[in-house]
């Protein structure tokens, strides 16, 4: 019974994103307090930035279920995705 519930928890996409977000945050905090060189400190900042993007995606997921904000978020995210796709392909 417990194993089935854990498998169901792992199969959910958002739970995997949450777990990855927590691991990346933990890695960033460890790097932040262990690295002393400024060039090495940039790695901690990169991990903080990736974690922040994942956090924003998680917060946006909450708006998808809202009846008034959901469609607006879908339109805004769709327009951002189309415009950023050409930027990131450079």
N, C-alpha and C positions, 0 to 999 in steps of 0.2 A: 504494500500500500504506500509506504513512504517512498520507495524507489520509483513508483509510477508517478507520484506527485512531483518528485525531483526531475524526472524526465520531461514531464509536461512543462515545468518551470524553465528548463533549459531550452526547450524547443521554441519558446516565444522569442521573437526577434528583439523586442525591446528589453527583455531581461538580459539577453546577451550583450546588448549595447550598454546597459547599466553596469554589468560586470566589467566590461572592457574599460568603461569610463572610470570606475573605481581603481582598477589596476593601473591605468595610466596616471591618474592623480597621485596614487601612492608612489609610483616611480618618480614623478616630478618632484614630490616633496622630499623623497630620499636624495635625489640628485641635487636639489636646492641646498640641502644642509650638509652634503658631503663634498661638493665640488667647491674649490676656492678660486680657480683660474677663471677670468672673465669669458674666455673663449669656450671653456667647458660649461660655464653657467648658461650659455645660450641653449644647450640641450634641454635644460630644465624649462626654459621659456618655451621651447618648441612643444614639449609635452604638455605644458599648461595651455598652450593655444589649441592643441588638438583636443584636449579635454574640454575646453570651453565650447568648441564647435559641437562636440557630442552632447554637451549639456544643453545648448540651444536647440539642437534637434529634438532632444527629449522634451523640452518645454513646449516646442511647437506641436509635438504630438498631442499634448493636452488640449490644444485649441482645435484640433481636427474634430473632436467629438462635440464641441460647442456648436449649437445650431446657428448662431449668428456670425461667430468669428471663423468657423470652420471653412466655409467657402472663400472667404477673403484671404485666409492664410494659404489655401491651395492656389489661388490666382497669383498672389505675391511670390510664393515659393516657386511656382512654375515659371514666372517671368524672370526671377533671379537665376534659376537654373539654366534657362536658355541663354541669358546674357553672360553668365559666368563660364559656361562651357567653352565658348570661344576664347575667353581670357586664360583659362587653365590649360587649354591646348597649346598655347604659345610656349 
